[in-house]
Every structure is written in C-alpha cells, then in structure tokens.
Amino acid sequence: ANIAYDKDIENYSEMMLALDTFVDLANKTVENYGSLLIDQQFIDDTNENKQISSSVSGILDDKTDASVSITGTLLALYRLSVNSKIKLELFNKQNLRKSLKYLIKDGNEFEKQYSAQLLAQLSFNEEVNKILNDEEKDLIDTIKELSKINNFEFKKLRKTCEQLLWILSDKSKNLENEKSSQPKNHLM
C-alpha cells in the first residue's frame, strides 16, 4: 500500500495546485450563484439513507468545458484537507472563508451541509478554530440557528451543524488535551 505522511502531502505541488483549482471553482460558483443549476441526488445517511433530489449551484469550467457543482467542489476540498497545515492554508486561500459563509447563510440545504462539513473539517486546526471563534461570531450564530431547525429535508445538515459547534467549543479542546496526555504506546 502507498502511504503518504503529512510532510509528504504538504510538499506535493500537485496537491497545492488542486487546492487552488477547487477553491477557485468554489469562489467562481458563489460569485455567479444561481446562474447554473445542476440536478443532483443526495443520500441522507442520518435518515435511513433516504435519497433526495435537488438542484445545486454550479459553474461551467472554461478549462474543461464541464459543469461542476458547488457540492462536488466542496466535497473535493473536504477530502483534500487531510492535515493540519493544509487545513490552515485552505482556510486562508483567496475568498474561501467568505464563500463558505455565503453558502452557509444563503445556500440551499445541501450547499449549507457541504459548506458546514468542510468548515468543520478545517476547524480541527487550532488556528482556524481560533479565527472562527474570534472573528466570525455572526457565522457561528447562523450555525447555532441551523442546529436548532427540525424541519430540514436533509437531516444530516442539523447534525453537521451540531458537530461544528462542538468542534468550535471548549469541549473539543479538552478532549484533545486528554488524548495528547495519554501514553503513545498502545495496542489499538
């Protein structure tokens, strides 16, 4: 099996190029929000794997002449943000924070979900977490409101917002401190 360690991942220029490309696509989609809608199927694994159809915002990529959905772009960024350094770099790239904030506030349920999911992933980085807590009180208030809504068709959104709030809370930091103080030599 090929295993890439954090330092290896950070040094891959292709990884950084991919991040730039996907961030650019996300920002362009938000800039042109609603001009291209793409029909997609979503599976809600928190609701008996219910399949839900919806239209999400997208963009026609000039380079590939293909349409790209915002949810697909956000999912790609989520999967690429695998280590702490990349999380911070990604969070600080271009206008990604502004785009995520826009989608969490004004996107449909699926766009909110994938934006909140990416933001939760990025928030595991201590610096990103601090920036959000210090500078994005209005965004956190929006996430709190979303975590209280019971009538979403996509039930996973509420759960993701609850997870994001937990990551941003002191509870998660206490858990991380407990883990780091445990002995490193263990069987499992």
C-alpha positions as protocol buffer text, in pm:
chain_id: "A"
residue {
  index: 1
  type: ALA
  ca { x: 0 y: 0 z: 0 }
}
residue {
  index: 2
  type: ASN
  ca { x: 116 y: 351 z: -73 }
}
residue {
  index: 3
  type: ILE
  ca { x: 114 y: 562 z: 240 }
}
residue {
  index: 4
  type: ALA
  ca { x: 165 y: 936 z: 232 }
}
residue {
  index: 5
  type: TYR
  ca { x: 270 y: 1100 z: 554 }
}
residue {
  index: 6
  type: ASP
  ca { x: 165 y: 1453 z: 650 }
}
residue {
  index: 7
  type: LYS
  ca { x: 501 y: 1604 z: 549 }
}
residue {
  index: 8
  type: ASP
  ca { x: 483 y: 1425 z: 211 }
}
residue {
  index: 9
  type: ILE
  ca { x: 134 y: 1559 z: 147 }
}
residue {
  index: 10
  type: GLU
  ca { x: 236 y: 1915 z: 237 }
}
residue {
  index: 11
  type: ASN
  ca { x: 520 y: 1902 z: -15 }
}
residue {
  index: 12
  type: TYR
  ca { x: 320 y: 1780 z: -314 }
}
residue {
  index: 13
  type: SER
  ca { x: 296 y: 2072 z: -553 }
}
residue {
  index: 14
  type: GLU
  ca { x: 12 y: 1890 z: -729 }
}
residue {
  index: 15
  type: MET
  ca { x: -185 y: 1894 z: -403 }
}
residue {
  index: 16
  type: MET
  ca { x: -146 y: 2269 z: -373 }
}
residue {
  index: 17
  type: LEU
  ca { x: -244 y: 2315 z: -737 }
}
residue {
  index: 18
  type: ALA
  ca { x: -555 y: 2101 z: -682 }
}
residue {
  index: 19
  type: LEU
  ca { x: -647 y: 2308 z: -376 }
}
residue {
  index: 20
  type: ASP
  ca { x: -607 y: 2631 z: -573 }
}
residue {
  index: 21
  type: THR
  ca { x: -819 y: 2495 z: -859 }
}
residue {
  index: 22
  type: PHE
  ca { x: -1103 y: 2379 z: -634 }
}
residue {
  index: 23
  type: VAL
  ca { x: -1100 y: 2699 z: -426 }
}
residue {
  index: 24
  type: ASP
  ca { x: -1115 y: 2900 z: -749 }
}
residue {
  index: 25
  type: LEU
  ca { x: -1412 y: 2692 z: -870 }
}
residue {
  index: 26
  type: ALA
  ca { x: -1591 y: 2736 z: -537 }
}
residue {
  index: 27
  type: ASN
  ca { x: -1538 y: 3112 z: -537 }
}
residue {
  index: 28
  type: LYS
  ca { x: -1650 y: 3148 z: -901 }
}
residue {
  index: 29
  type: THR
  ca { x: -1962 y: 2944 z: -829 }
}
residue {
  index: 30
  type: VAL
  ca { x: -2052 y: 3170 z: -538 }
}
residue {
  index: 31
  type: GLU
  ca { x: -1980 y: 3482 z: -744 }
}
residue {
  index: 32
  type: ASN
  ca { x: -2223 y: 3354 z: -1009 }
}
residue {
  index: 33
  type: TYR
  ca { x: -2459 y: 3194 z: -758 }
}
residue {
  index: 34
  type: GLY
  ca { x: -2774 y: 3057 z: -916 }
}
residue {
  index: 35
  type: SER
  ca { x: -2675 y: 3121 z: -1278 }
}
residue {
  index: 36
  type: LEU
  ca { x: -2629 y: 2747 z: -1342 }
}
residue {
  index: 37
  type: LEU
  ca { x: -2827 y: 2486 z: -1152 }
}
residue {
  index: 38
  type: ILE
  ca { x: -2726 y: 2122 z: -1156 }
}
residue {
  index: 39
  type: ASP
  ca { x: -2965 y: 1844 z: -1056 }
}
residue {
  index: 40
  type: GLN
  ca { x: -2813 y: 1600 z: -809 }
}
residue {
  index: 41
  type: GLN
  ca { x: -2911 y: 1307 z: -591 }
}
residue {
  index: 42
  type: PHE
  ca { x: -2815 y: 1311 z: -224 }
}
residue {
  index: 43
  type: ILE
  ca { x: -2830 y: 1026 z: 25 }
}
residue {
  index: 44
  type: ASP
  ca { x: -2909 y: 1122 z: 382 }
}
residue {
  index: 45
  type: ASP
  ca { x: -2732 y: 862 z: 595 }
}
residue {
  index: 46
  type: THR
  ca { x: -2884 y: 1012 z: 910 }
}
residue {
  index: 47
  type: ASN
  ca { x: -3235 y: 948 z: 776 }
}
residue {
  index: 48
  type: GLU
  ca { x: -3248 y: 579 z: 676 }
}
residue {
  index: 49
  type: ASN
  ca { x: -3034 y: 653 z: 366 }
}
residue {
  index: 50
  type: LYS
  ca { x: -3320 y: 850 z: 216 }
}
residue {
  index: 51
  type: GLN
  ca { x: -3245 y: 961 z: -139 }
}
residue {
  index: 52
  type: ILE
  ca { x: -3326 y: 1325 z: -209 }
}
residue {
  index: 53
  type: SER
  ca { x: -3315 y: 1511 z: -540 }
}
residue {
  index: 54
  type: SER
  ca { x: -3221 y: 1876 z: -550 }
}
residue {
  index: 55
  type: SER
  ca { x: -3070 y: 2140 z: -771 }
}
residue {
  index: 56
  type: VAL
  ca { x: -2747 y: 2300 z: -653 }
}
residue {
  index: 57
  type: SER
  ca { x: -2548 y: 2589 z: -788 }
}
residue {
  index: 58
  type: GLY
  ca { x: -2268 y: 2512 z: -1029 }
}
residue {
  index: 59
  type: ILE
  ca { x: -2039 y: 2662 z: -1286 }
}
residue {
  index: 60
  type: LEU
  ca { x: -1923 y: 2579 z: -1633 }
}
residue {
  index: 61
  type: ASP
  ca { x: -1547 y: 2534 z: -1607 }
}
residue {
  index: 62
  type: ASP
  ca { x: -1382 y: 2706 z: -1904 }
}
residue {
  index: 63
  type: LYS
  ca { x: -1073 y: 2485 z: -1886 }
}
residue {
  index: 64
  type: THR
  ca { x: -1254 y: 2152 z: -1908 }
}
residue {
  index: 65
  type: ASP
  ca { x: -1583 y: 2266 z: -2064 }
}
residue {
  index: 66
  type: ALA
  ca { x: -1761 y: 2067 z: -1794 }
}
residue {
  index: 67
  type: SER
  ca { x: -2019 y: 2174 z: -1540 }
}
residue {
  index: 68
  type: VAL
  ca { x: -1904 y: 2149 z: -1181 }
}
residue {
  index: 69
  type: SER
  ca { x: -2142 y: 2155 z: -884 }
}
residue {
  index: 70
  type: ILE
  ca { x: -2062 y: 2351 z: -571 }
}
residue {
  index: 71
  type: THR
  ca { x: -2132 y: 2044 z: -359 }
}
residue {
  index: 72
  type: GLY
  ca { x: -1886 y: 1836 z: -561 }
}
residue {
  index: 73
  type: THR
  ca { x: -1625 y: 2109 z: -530 }
}
residue {
  index: 74
  type: LEU
  ca { x: -1675 y: 2137 z: -153 }
}
residue {
  index: 75
  type: LEU
  ca { x: -1657 y: 1760 z: -114 }
}
residue {
  index: 76
  type: ALA
  ca { x: -1329 y: 1754 z: -306 }
}
residue {
  index: 77
  type: LEU
  ca { x: -1187 y: 2026 z: -80 }
}
residue {
  index: 78
  type: TYR
  ca { x: -1307 y: 1835 z: 225 }
}
residue {
  index: 79
  type: ARG
  ca { x: -1125 y: 1523 z: 113 }
}
residue {
  index: 80
  type: LEU
  ca { x: -808 y: 1715 z: 22 }
}
residue {
  index: 81
  type: SER
  ca { x: -787 y: 1890 z: 360 }
}
residue {
  index: 82
  type: VAL
  ca { x: -628 y: 1595 z: 532 }
}
residue {
  index: 83
  type: ASN
  ca { x: -367 y: 1750 z: 755 }
}
residue {
  index: 84
  type: SER
  ca { x: -347 y: 2048 z: 984 }
}
residue {
  index: 85
  type: LYS
  ca { x: -117 y: 2263 z: 770 }
}
residue {
  index: 86
  type: ILE
  ca { x: -334 y: 2212 z: 463 }
}
residue {
  index: 87
  type: LYS
  ca { x: -644 y: 2297 z: 668 }
}
residue {
  index: 88
  type: LEU
  ca { x: -496 y: 2635 z: 760 }
}
residue {
  index: 89
  type: GLU
  ca { x: -369 y: 2706 z: 408 }
}
residue {
  index: 90
  type: LEU
  ca { x: -704 y: 2614 z: 258 }
}
residue {
  index: 91
  type: PHE
  ca { x: -896 y: 2827 z: 508 }
}
residue {
  index: 92
  type: ASN
  ca { x: -680 y: 3128 z: 418 }
}
residue {
  index: 93
  type: LYS
  ca { x: -690 y: 3080 z: 39 }
}
residue {
  index: 94
  type: GLN
  ca { x: -845 y: 3356 z: -171 }
}
residue {
  index: 95
  type: ASN
  ca { x: -1204 y: 3415 z: -58 }
}
residue {
  index: 96
  type: LEU
  ca { x: -1290 y: 3063 z: 56 }
}
residue {
  index: 97
  type: ARG
  ca { x: -1398 y: 3172 z: 404 }
}
residue {
  index: 98
  type: LYS
  ca { x: -1625 y: 3436 z: 250 }
}
residue {
  index: 99
  type: SER
  ca { x: -1770 y: 3180 z: 7 }
}
residue {
  index: 100
  type: LEU
  ca { x: -1837 y: 2925 z: 281 }
}
residue {
  index: 101
  type: LYS
  ca { x: -2001 y: 3193 z: 492 }
}
residue {
  index: 102
  type: TYR
  ca { x: -2225 y: 3293 z: 200 }
}
residue {
  index: 103
  type: LEU
  ca { x: -2330 y: 2934 z: 131 }
}
residue {
  index: 104
  type: ILE
  ca { x: -2399 y: 2858 z: 498 }
}
residue {
  index: 105
  type: LYS
  ca { x: -2621 y: 3166 z: 520 }
}
residue {
  index: 106
  type: ASP
  ca { x: -2784 y: 3173 z: 176 }
}
residue {
  index: 107
  type: GLY
  ca { x: -2736 y: 2834 z: 9 }
}
residue {
  index: 108
  type: ASN
  ca { x: -2993 y: 2557 z: -5 }
}
residue {
  index: 109
  type: GLU
  ca { x: -2982 y: 2272 z: 249 }
}
residue {
  index: 110
  type: PHE
  ca { x: -2728 y: 2072 z: 51 }
}
residue {
  index: 111
  type: GLU
  ca { x: -2496 y: 2367 z: -13 }
}
residue {
  index: 112
  type: LYS
  ca { x: -2518 y: 2456 z: 358 }
}
residue {
  index: 113
  type: GLN
  ca { x: -2440 y: 2093 z: 452 }
}
residue {
  index: 114
  type: TYR
  ca { x: -2129 y: 2061 z: 237 }
}
residue {
  index: 115
  type: SER
  ca { x: -2005 y: 2406 z: 343 }
}
residue {
  index: 116
  type: ALA
  ca { x: -2057 y: 2327 z: 712 }
}
residue {
  index: 117
  type: GLN
  ca { x: -1890 y: 1987 z: 666 }
}
residue {
  index: 118
  type: LEU
  ca { x: -1581 y: 2148 z: 511 }
}
residue {
  index: 119
  type: LEU
  ca { x: -1574 y: 2418 z: 776 }
}
residue {
  index: 120
  type: ALA
  ca { x: -1595 y: 2151 z: 1048 }
}
residue {
  index: 121
  type: GLN
  ca { x: -1301 y: 1966 z: 891 }
}
residue {
  index: 122
  type: LEU
  ca { x: -1097 y: 2288 z: 872 }
}
residue {
  index: 123
  type: SER
  ca { x: -1189 y: 2379 z: 1232 }
}
residue {
  index: 124
  type: PHE
  ca { x: -988 y: 2088 z: 1368 }
}
residue {
  index: 125
  type: ASN
  ca { x: -688 y: 2312 z: 1301 }
}
residue {
  index: 126
  type: GLU
  ca { x: -630 y: 2514 z: 1618 }
}
residue {
  index: 127
  type: GLU
  ca { x: -560 y: 2841 z: 1433 }
}
residue {
  index: 128
  type: VAL
  ca { x: -869 y: 2808 z: 1212 }
}
residue {
  index: 129
  type: ASN
  ca { x: -1076 y: 2733 z: 1520 }
}
residue {
  index: 130
  type: LYS
  ca { x: -942 y: 3043 z: 1696 }
}
residue {
  index: 131
  type: ILE
  ca { x: -1005 y: 3266 z: 1391 }
}
residue {
  index: 132
  type: LEU
  ca { x: -1363 y: 3146 z: 1364 }
}
residue {
  index: 133
  type: ASN
  ca { x: -1428 y: 3197 z: 1735 }
}
residue {
  index: 134
  type: ASP
  ca { x: -1264 y: 3542 z: 1737 }
}
residue {
  index: 135
  type: GLU
  ca { x: -1375 y: 3687 z: 1402 }
}
residue {
  index: 136
  type: GLU
  ca { x: -1687 y: 3505 z: 1283 }
}
residue {
  index: 137
  type: LYS
  ca { x: -1945 y: 3547 z: 1560 }
}
residue {
  index: 138
  type: ASP
  ca { x: -2223 y: 3611 z: 1307 }
}
residue {
  index: 139
  type: LEU
  ca { x: -2138 y: 3290 z: 1120 }
}
residue {
  index: 140
  type: ILE
  ca { x: -2137 y: 3093 z: 1446 }
}
residue {
  index: 141
  type: ASP
  ca { x: -2478 y: 3245 z: 1530 }
}
residue {
  index: 142
  type: THR
  ca { x: -2609 y: 3127 z: 1191 }
}
residue {
  index: 143
  type: ILE
  ca { x: -2474 y: 2776 z: 1257 }
}
residue {
  index: 144
  type: LYS
  ca { x: -2640 y: 2778 z: 1601 }
}
residue {
  index: 145
  type: GLU
  ca { x: -2972 y: 2869 z: 1439 }
}
residue {
  index: 146
  type: LEU
  ca { x: -2932 y: 2592 z: 1181 }
}
residue {
  index: 147
  type: SER
  ca { x: -2856 y: 2338 z: 1455 }
}
residue {
  index: 148
  type: LYS
  ca { x: -3198 y: 2407 z: 1611 }
}
residue {
  index: 149
  type: ILE
  ca { x: -3411 y: 2365 z: 1298 }
}
residue {
  index: 150
  type: ASN
  ca { x: -3602 y: 2038 z: 1295 }
}
residue {
  index: 151
  type: ASN
  ca { x: -3775 y: 2051 z: 957 }
}
residue {
  index: 152
  type: PHE
  ca { x: -3484 y: 2012 z: 715 }
}
residue {
  index: 153
  type: GLU
  ca { x: -3545 y: 1762 z: 439 }
}
residue {
  index: 154
  type: PHE
  ca { x: -3172 y: 1678 z: 459 }
}
residue {
  index: 155
  type: LYS
  ca { x: -3149 y: 1576 z: 826 }
}
residue {
  index: 156
  type: LYS
  ca { x: -2770 y: 1548 z: 807 }
}
residue {
  index: 157
  type: LEU
  ca { x: -2740 y: 1930 z: 798 }
}
residue {
  index: 158
  type: ARG
  ca { x: -2858 y: 1972 z: 1156 }
}
residue {
  index: 159
  type: LYS
  ca { x: -2619 y: 1702 z: 1279 }
}
residue {
  index: 160
  type: THR
  ca { x: -2326 y: 1859 z: 1092 }
}
residue {
  index: 161
  type: CYS
  ca { x: -2401 y: 2199 z: 1245 }
}
residue {
  index: 162
  type: GLU
  ca { x: -2412 y: 2042 z: 1591 }
}
residue {
  index: 163
  type: GLN
  ca { x: -2075 y: 1875 z: 1525 }
}
residue {
  index: 164
  type: LEU
  ca { x: -1925 y: 2202 z: 1400 }
}
residue {
  index: 165
  type: LEU
  ca { x: -2041 y: 2384 z: 1713 }
}
residue {
  index: 166
  type: TRP
  ca { x: -1888 y: 2111 z: 1929 }
}
residue {
  index: 167
  type: ILE
  ca { x: -1555 y: 2139 z: 1744 }
}
residue {
  index: 168
  type: LEU
  ca { x: -1560 y: 2515 z: 1797 }
}
residue {
  index: 169
  type: SER
  ca { x: -1643 y: 2474 z: 2167 }
}
residue {
  index: 170
  type: ASP
  ca { x: -1404 y: 2427 z: 2455 }
}
residue {
  index: 171
  type: LYS
  ca { x: -1527 y: 2067 z: 2495 }
}
residue {
  index: 172
  type: SER
  ca { x: -1333 y: 1952 z: 2190 }
}
residue {
  index: 173
  type: LYS
  ca { x: -1017 y: 2125 z: 2309 }
}
residue {
  index: 174
  type: ASN
  ca { x: -1044 y: 1948 z: 2646 }
}
residue {
  index: 175
  type: LEU
  ca { x: -1079 y: 1613 z: 2467 }
}
residue {
  index: 176
  type: GLU
  ca { x: -772 y: 1685 z: 2253 }
}
residue {
  index: 177
  type: ASN
  ca { x: -571 y: 1770 z: 2566 }
}
residue {
  index: 178
  type: GLU
  ca { x: -679 y: 1443 z: 2729 }
}
residue {
  index: 179
  type: LYS
  ca { x: -575 y: 1246 z: 2420 }
}
residue {
  index: 180
  type: SER
  ca { x: -235 y: 1415 z: 2398 }
}
residue {
  index: 181
  type: SER
  ca { x: -164 y: 1342 z: 2766 }
}
residue {
  index: 182
  type: GLN
  ca { x: -230 y: 967 z: 2721 }
}
residue {
  index: 183
  type: PRO
  ca { x: 67 y: 737 z: 2659 }
}
residue {
  index: 184
  type: LYS
  ca { x: 156 y: 695 z: 2290 }
}
residue {
  index: 185
  type: ASN
  ca { x: 237 y: 323 z: 2311 }
}
residue {
  index: 186
  type: HIS
  ca { x: -87 y: 136 z: 2289 }
}
residue {
  index: 187
  type: LEU
  ca { x: -224 y: -166 z: 2108 }
}
residue {
  index: 188
  type: MET
  ca { x: -529 y: -9 z: 1947 }
}
